[in-house]
Amino acid sequence: MKYEDMKIGRNEKCWCNSGKKFKHCHYGRENEQPVSKGEAIGHAKKNSSRKQCYVSSDLKHECSTKIINAHTISKSGSLKEIADESNHVLGLKINLPNIIKNKGKLIPEKIGINQASTFKGFCSTHDKALFACIEDREFVGDEEQCLALMYRSVAKELYAKEGMLNTSEFIKGADKGRAPFEQVFMQQFAADHQLGINAAIKELSELKYKLDKQLLGKCSGNLTHLIIKSSKPMPVAVSSIVSPISDFAGNLIQDLGDLRVDAQQLVFNSFSSDGKGYVVFSWAKESQKVLDFINSLLVIDENKIFSALIRFFFGVAENTFTSPLWWDGLANEQKRKIEKLIMSGVNPMEFEPRNLLVDDGIEFSGWDIASFEKINF
């Protein structure tokens, strides 16, 4: 739709679908005071400090009044294991001031382990109750621990997606002082973005409902896990969830552009426990497309799987933290590869390349696999 093609009366509904009359919405919007950088930064800070406990509604009555900075990756067992002498790891500082400073580029920067991987998504009571099984004891890969890993990752992603929805609403109001054609573009971009975000929130909420049922003991056996083990710590720690688009051979797994079809989701965690390293993939047992994706990893030569994991972690996840010692030991070509992977999903106007996870000859070392364990395959 072109702005010049629209002929709207002052008392008609506004073209932007806000539901307001044109005279109370976009009439004369180009003459209004533009949104300042300070307002944008203020919104971003407020949005990232939202507080909510993502526990099941059945357990809300137990919530404490204190919402804490919950770690999605264990600080004591995992982040501390890969931190430097000053207790810093390398991660992405994804906030508006930092993005402005780096001119839109995301680069690994030092982050203290107290701040790394945190979000205000659980009260103090439930953060302790739900995750003591992975924080306070050695990881053995039992059902309780794998469920806890999934639960925390899904809650963090829900928190992030709801924040993105808030930002889309902010963008809708940020076309003040813009030319009419820019207003149309911004409103259409925000509306399209919200369609995708709302679909993702719906799918995440459905997955969380399954996890809630298992957590409350109402069902079991609905989840599948692949655990990759090593006798040494994993130099890259991550906790995230993704709907894989293409596999490690470049084959299409699922088309996320079709919002009529629910996307199948894969939860993944990489961490250390008692000096050993683990990568845990988890998904709903009925998700055949995710199983196909996992099988494309398992057919790779074992000595190349770590390189495949590096491509995957940095190519699809933002909540990724790296050992400074491991990073400093990389060749420039390897660092450039990771920096390119980090930027692969930043531009919302670009589609994920089908060859994102395909072996391009740049290999990584630093973690030797000891064994694989399949649970409920």
C-alpha positions as CSV (number, residue, x, y, z in Angstrom):
1,M,0.0,0.0,0.0
2,K,1.3,3.4,-1.0
3,Y,0.6,6.4,1.2
4,E,-0.3,8.6,-1.8
5,D,-3.0,6.1,-2.8
6,M,-4.8,6.5,0.5
7,K,-7.6,9.0,0.7
8,I,-8.8,9.1,4.3
9,G,-11.1,11.5,6.0
10,R,-10.2,13.0,9.3
11,N,-12.9,11.0,11.1
12,E,-12.3,7.7,9.3
13,K,-10.3,4.8,10.8
14,C,-6.6,5.3,10.5
15,W,-4.8,3.4,7.7
16,C,-2.3,1.9,10.2
17,N,-5.1,-0.4,11.8
18,S,-4.6,1.1,15.2
19,G,-8.4,1.4,15.5
20,K,-8.2,5.1,16.2
21,K,-9.6,7.9,14.0
22,F,-7.1,9.3,11.4
23,K,-7.2,12.7,13.1
24,H,-6.2,11.2,16.4
25,C,-3.5,8.9,15.0
26,H,-1.4,9.6,11.8
27,Y,-2.9,12.9,10.6
28,G,0.0,15.3,10.7
29,R,2.3,12.7,12.2
30,E,5.2,13.9,9.9
31,N,5.1,17.3,11.7
32,E,5.4,15.8,15.2
33,Q,8.6,15.7,17.3
34,P,10.7,12.7,16.4
35,V,11.4,10.0,19.0
36,S,14.8,10.8,20.5
37,K,17.8,8.4,21.0
38,G,17.3,8.9,24.8
39,E,13.6,7.8,24.5
40,A,14.7,4.7,22.6
41,I,17.4,3.8,25.1
42,G,14.9,4.4,28.0
43,H,12.4,2.0,26.4
44,A,15.1,-0.6,25.9
45,K,16.3,-0.4,29.5
46,K,12.7,-0.6,30.8
47,N,11.9,-3.5,28.5
48,S,15.0,-5.5,29.6
49,S,14.2,-5.0,33.3
50,R,10.7,-6.4,33.2
51,K,10.0,-8.8,36.2
52,Q,7.9,-11.9,36.1
53,C,8.1,-15.5,37.4
54,Y,7.5,-17.9,34.6
55,V,6.5,-20.8,36.8
56,S,3.3,-22.7,36.1
57,S,0.1,-21.0,37.2
58,D,-0.5,-23.9,39.5
59,L,2.5,-22.9,41.5
60,K,2.1,-19.1,41.4
61,H,0.7,-19.1,45.0
62,E,4.2,-20.2,46.2
63,C,6.0,-17.2,44.6
64,S,8.1,-15.0,46.7
65,T,7.9,-11.2,46.2
66,K,11.5,-11.1,45.0
67,I,12.2,-11.5,41.3
68,I,15.9,-12.2,40.9
69,N,18.5,-12.1,38.1
70,A,18.1,-15.8,37.2
71,H,21.0,-17.4,35.4
72,T,20.1,-19.4,32.3
73,I,23.6,-21.0,32.5
74,S,25.0,-22.0,35.8
75,K,27.4,-19.4,37.2
76,S,29.3,-21.6,39.7
77,G,29.5,-24.8,37.6
78,S,29.7,-23.6,34.1
79,L,30.5,-19.9,33.6
80,K,33.2,-19.9,36.3
81,E,34.7,-23.0,34.6
82,I,35.5,-21.0,31.4
83,A,36.0,-17.5,32.9
84,D,39.4,-15.8,32.9
85,E,41.3,-14.8,36.1
86,S,39.0,-11.7,36.5
87,N,35.9,-13.9,36.3
88,H,34.9,-12.6,32.9
89,V,33.6,-14.6,29.9
90,L,33.1,-13.4,26.3
91,G,29.5,-12.7,25.2
92,L,27.2,-10.4,23.3
93,K,26.0,-7.2,24.9
94,I,22.7,-6.8,23.1
95,N,21.4,-3.5,24.2
96,L,20.6,-0.3,22.2
97,P,23.5,1.8,23.6
98,N,26.0,-1.0,22.7
99,I,24.5,-1.6,19.3
100,I,24.8,2.2,18.6
101,K,28.4,2.2,19.8
102,N,29.4,-0.7,17.6
103,K,27.4,0.7,14.6
104,G,25.0,-2.2,14.4
105,K,27.7,-4.9,14.7
106,L,27.5,-7.6,17.4
107,I,31.0,-8.6,18.7
108,P,32.1,-10.8,21.6
109,E,32.9,-8.6,24.6
110,K,33.9,-9.3,28.2
111,I,31.0,-9.8,30.6
112,G,31.3,-10.6,34.3
113,I,29.9,-14.0,35.3
114,N,27.5,-12.4,37.7
115,Q,25.8,-10.6,34.8
116,A,26.2,-13.2,32.0
117,S,23.1,-15.1,30.9
118,T,20.7,-13.5,33.5
119,F,17.1,-12.4,33.1
120,K,14.4,-11.4,35.5
121,G,12.2,-14.5,34.9
122,F,11.9,-16.3,38.2
123,C,11.2,-15.4,41.8
124,S,13.8,-16.5,44.4
125,T,11.7,-19.3,45.6
126,H,11.1,-21.0,42.3
127,D,14.6,-20.3,40.9
128,K,15.9,-22.4,43.8
129,A,13.2,-25.1,43.8
130,L,13.2,-25.7,40.0
131,F,16.9,-25.6,39.3
132,A,18.6,-26.9,42.4
133,C,18.9,-30.3,40.6
134,I,21.4,-28.8,38.1
135,E,22.9,-26.1,40.3
136,D,23.6,-28.1,43.4
137,R,24.5,-31.6,42.2
138,E,26.6,-33.2,39.5
139,F,25.0,-33.5,36.1
140,V,24.0,-37.2,35.4
141,G,21.4,-36.5,32.7
142,D,18.4,-37.8,34.6
143,E,14.8,-36.8,33.7
144,E,14.6,-34.1,36.4
145,Q,17.9,-32.4,35.2
146,C,17.0,-32.5,31.5
147,L,13.6,-31.1,32.2
148,A,15.1,-28.3,34.3
149,L,17.5,-27.4,31.5
150,M,14.6,-27.2,29.0
151,Y,12.3,-25.3,31.3
152,R,14.8,-22.5,31.9
153,S,15.6,-22.2,28.2
154,V,12.0,-22.0,27.2
155,A,11.2,-19.4,29.9
156,K,14.1,-17.2,28.8
157,E,13.0,-17.4,25.2
158,L,9.4,-16.5,26.1
159,Y,10.8,-13.5,28.1
160,A,12.8,-12.4,25.0
161,K,9.9,-12.8,22.6
162,E,7.5,-10.8,24.8
163,G,10.2,-8.1,25.0
164,M,10.4,-8.1,21.1
165,L,6.6,-7.6,21.0
166,N,6.9,-4.6,23.3
167,T,9.7,-3.2,21.0
168,S,7.4,-3.7,17.9
169,E,4.8,-1.6,19.6
170,F,7.4,1.1,20.4
171,I,8.5,1.1,16.7
172,K,4.8,1.7,15.7
173,G,4.9,4.9,17.7
174,A,8.4,5.9,16.6
175,D,7.4,7.1,13.1
176,K,6.7,10.6,14.5
177,G,8.5,13.3,12.4
178,R,9.0,10.8,9.5
179,A,7.9,11.3,5.9
180,P,4.6,9.6,5.0
181,F,6.3,6.8,3.0
182,E,8.5,6.0,6.0
183,Q,5.5,5.8,8.2
184,V,3.9,3.2,5.9
185,F,7.1,1.2,5.9
186,M,7.6,1.3,9.7
187,Q,4.0,0.4,10.4
188,Q,4.1,-2.5,7.9
189,F,7.4,-3.8,9.2
190,A,6.2,-3.7,12.8
191,A,2.9,-5.5,11.8
192,D,4.7,-8.2,9.9
193,H,7.2,-8.6,12.7
194,Q,4.4,-9.0,15.2
195,L,2.8,-11.8,13.2
196,G,5.9,-13.8,13.5
197,I,6.5,-13.0,17.1
198,N,2.9,-13.9,18.1
199,A,3.2,-17.2,16.3
200,A,6.5,-17.9,18.2
201,I,5.0,-17.0,21.5
202,K,2.0,-19.3,20.8
203,E,4.4,-22.2,20.0
204,L,6.6,-21.5,23.0
205,S,3.6,-21.3,25.3
206,E,2.4,-24.7,24.0
207,L,5.8,-26.3,24.6
208,K,6.0,-24.7,28.1
209,Y,2.5,-26.2,28.8
210,K,3.9,-29.6,28.1
211,L,6.9,-29.0,30.4
212,D,4.6,-27.7,33.1
213,K,2.5,-30.9,33.0
214,Q,5.6,-33.0,33.3
215,L,7.0,-30.8,36.1
216,L,3.7,-31.2,38.0
217,G,3.8,-35.0,37.5
218,K,0.7,-35.0,35.2
219,C,2.6,-36.8,32.3
220,S,6.0,-38.4,31.5
221,G,7.9,-39.8,28.6
222,N,7.0,-37.0,26.1
223,L,10.5,-35.6,25.8
224,T,13.6,-36.8,23.9
225,H,17.2,-35.9,24.7
226,L,20.6,-36.3,23.2
227,I,23.5,-35.9,25.6
228,I,27.0,-35.4,24.3
229,K,29.7,-35.9,27.0
230,S,33.3,-35.0,27.4
231,S,35.9,-35.4,30.1
232,K,36.8,-31.7,29.9
233,P,34.8,-28.5,30.2
234,M,33.1,-27.1,27.1
235,P,34.7,-23.8,26.1
236,V,31.4,-22.4,24.8
237,A,28.4,-22.3,27.1
238,V,24.9,-21.7,25.7
239,S,21.3,-22.0,26.6
240,S,18.7,-21.4,23.9
241,I,15.9,-22.7,21.7
242,V,15.5,-22.7,18.0
243,S,13.2,-23.9,15.3
244,P,15.8,-25.3,12.9
245,I,15.3,-24.2,9.2
246,S,18.1,-26.2,7.6
247,D,20.3,-29.1,8.7
248,F,24.0,-29.7,8.8
249,A,24.0,-30.9,5.2
250,G,22.1,-27.8,4.0
251,N,18.7,-29.6,3.6
252,L,15.5,-27.7,4.3
253,I,14.0,-28.9,7.6
254,Q,11.0,-26.6,7.9
255,D,9.6,-23.4,6.4
256,L,9.1,-20.8,9.1
257,G,7.5,-18.4,6.6
258,D,4.3,-20.4,6.6
259,L,2.6,-19.3,9.8
260,R,-0.2,-21.7,9.3
261,V,2.1,-24.6,10.3
262,D,3.4,-24.8,13.9
263,A,7.2,-24.8,14.0
264,Q,8.9,-27.6,15.7
265,Q,11.4,-26.5,18.4
266,L,14.8,-27.7,19.6
267,V,16.1,-26.8,23.1
268,F,19.9,-26.9,23.5
269,N,22.3,-26.4,26.3
270,S,26.1,-26.5,26.5
271,F,27.7,-26.3,29.9
272,S,30.2,-27.8,32.4
273,S,29.6,-29.7,35.6
274,D,32.3,-31.0,38.0
275,G,35.0,-30.4,35.4
276,K,33.2,-32.3,32.6
277,G,31.6,-30.9,29.5
278,Y,28.1,-31.6,28.2
279,V,25.9,-30.6,25.2
280,V,22.2,-31.5,25.7
281,F,19.6,-31.4,22.9
282,S,16.0,-31.7,24.0
283,W,12.7,-31.8,22.1
284,A,9.1,-33.1,22.1
285,K,9.1,-36.7,21.2
286,E,6.6,-36.2,18.3
287,S,8.8,-33.6,16.6
288,Q,10.0,-35.7,13.6
289,K,11.5,-32.7,11.8
290,V,13.7,-32.0,14.8
291,L,14.8,-35.7,15.0
292,D,15.8,-35.4,11.3
293,F,17.9,-32.4,12.2
294,I,19.6,-34.2,15.0
295,N,20.3,-37.2,12.8
296,S,22.1,-34.9,10.3
297,L,24.5,-34.0,13.2
298,L,25.0,-37.6,14.2
299,V,26.1,-38.8,10.8
300,I,29.0,-36.3,10.8
301,D,32.5,-37.7,11.6
302,E,33.0,-37.6,15.3
303,N,36.1,-35.5,15.1
304,K,34.2,-32.8,13.2
305,I,31.1,-32.6,15.5
306,F,32.7,-29.9,17.7
307,S,33.2,-27.7,14.7
308,A,29.5,-28.3,13.7
309,L,28.4,-27.4,17.2
310,I,30.4,-24.1,17.0
311,R,28.7,-23.2,13.7
312,F,25.3,-24.1,15.3
313,F,25.8,-22.2,18.6
314,F,27.1,-19.0,17.1
315,G,24.9,-19.2,14.0
316,V,21.5,-19.5,15.8
317,A,21.9,-18.4,19.5
318,E,22.6,-15.1,21.1
319,N,22.8,-16.4,24.7
320,T,26.2,-17.8,24.0
321,F,29.3,-17.4,26.2
322,T,32.9,-18.2,25.4
323,S,36.1,-18.9,27.2
324,P,38.5,-15.9,26.7
325,L,41.4,-18.4,26.8
326,W,39.9,-20.5,24.0
327,W,39.0,-17.4,21.9
328,D,42.5,-16.0,22.2
329,G,43.9,-19.3,20.9
330,L,41.9,-19.1,17.7
331,A,43.4,-18.1,14.4
332,N,42.1,-14.9,12.7
333,E,40.2,-17.0,10.1
334,Q,38.4,-18.8,12.9
335,K,37.5,-15.6,14.7
336,R,36.2,-14.0,11.5
337,K,34.1,-17.1,10.9
338,I,32.5,-16.8,14.3
339,E,31.9,-13.1,13.9
340,K,30.2,-13.8,10.6
341,L,28.0,-16.5,12.2
342,I,27.0,-14.1,14.9
343,M,25.8,-11.6,12.4
344,S,23.9,-14.2,10.2
345,G,20.6,-13.7,11.9
346,V,20.8,-10.0,12.9
347,N,19.1,-8.4,9.9
348,P,15.4,-9.3,10.0
349,M,15.1,-8.5,6.3
350,E,17.5,-11.4,5.3
351,F,16.6,-15.1,5.3
352,E,18.9,-17.6,7.0
353,P,21.2,-19.0,4.4
354,R,20.6,-22.7,3.7
355,N,24.4,-23.4,4.1
356,L,24.7,-21.8,7.5
357,L,25.6,-25.0,9.2
358,V,27.4,-26.8,6.4
359,D,31.1,-27.6,6.8
360,D,33.1,-24.9,4.9
361,G,36.5,-26.3,5.9
362,I,37.1,-24.0,8.8
363,E,37.5,-26.3,11.8
364,F,37.7,-25.8,15.5
365,S,39.3,-27.7,18.3
366,G,39.4,-27.7,22.1
367,W,36.8,-30.2,23.1
368,D,37.0,-34.0,22.5
369,I,33.8,-36.0,22.6
370,A,33.8,-39.1,25.0
371,S,30.3,-40.5,24.4
372,F,26.7,-40.0,23.2
373,E,23.6,-40.9,25.2
374,K,20.2,-41.1,23.6
375,I,17.2,-40.9,25.8
376,N,13.6,-41.8,24.7
377,F,14.5,-41.7,21.0
